[in-house]
Amino acid sequence: MKKPQEATPGDGIRSLKTSNVFRVVNFELYAKPNAVIMGLGLVAMAGSLAYIAYMRHKYEGMGYYSAVSETGEEQFLKKKSRWD
């Protein structure tokens, strides 16, 4: 017969007696943090934000500016002078 585990500080919800269904539904509460996956996620997010910033800078350098249309969508329009 197993004796019940003693709760140690920092165990949190892992120390509570729960059903297997609860553990399956709330997997993220019991999984240990994975630094490799977290690092890949951070690199992917930073890469996405850098790409968006690069594209915005590229369009602004070509003479476009961002404007909001009547429908609320952002559009890039070519700058026009009053002489055109």
N, C-alpha and C positions, 0 to 999 in steps of 0.2 A: 504494500500500500504506500502510495506517494504521500509525502507530507506537503502541505501547501507552501508555496513560495512566500518568503517574507518580502514585503514591499520595501524597496530602497529609495532614497531620495532621487528624484529625476526620472523615475519609471513612469510617472503620470498614469495614463489610462491603461498601460500594459499590466499594471499590478491588479486591476480590477478583474473580477470573475465575470466573463462575458460568454455569450454563445458563439459557436462557429459562424453562424449566419451574420452576426454583428461584425465579426472580424473580416469576413469576406466583403461585406458591403462597405465597410470603413477601412479598407486596406491601408490607406495613407497614414492612419493613426498608429499602425503597428510596424510599418516598414522603416528600416534604418535609412537615414539620408545617404544618397549616393553622390559623392563629390564629382565623379567623372561625368555623370549625366547632367548634373547641375552646371558644370563647366561648359559642356557642349551646348546647353540651352542658353547660357550667357553669351557665348560666342555667336550663336545663331541670332539672338536678339540684337547684339551690337552690330553684326554684319547687316542686318535688315535696316536698322536705323541709319547706319553709315551710307547704305545704298540710296535710301530716300533723301538724305541730305545731299549726296552727290548729284542725284538727278535734279533736285530743286536748284542747286547751284548752277548746273549745266544749262537749264532752261532760262534762268535769270541772266546768265552770261550771253545767251543768244538773243536777248532783247525781249523776252517774254516776262509777263508779270502775272501773279495769281489774282483772280477776281472771283467774286461770288455772284452767281446768276440769280435770277428771280426765284428759281426753284430751290435754291440753297446749296447747289453743287459748286464745287471749286473748279474753275477753268483757268487754263493758261492762255492768255491773249497776247498777241504781238503788240508791242508799243508802237503807237502812231503819233506822228507829230501833227501840229495844227496846219502845217504846210501841205500835207498830203490830201 
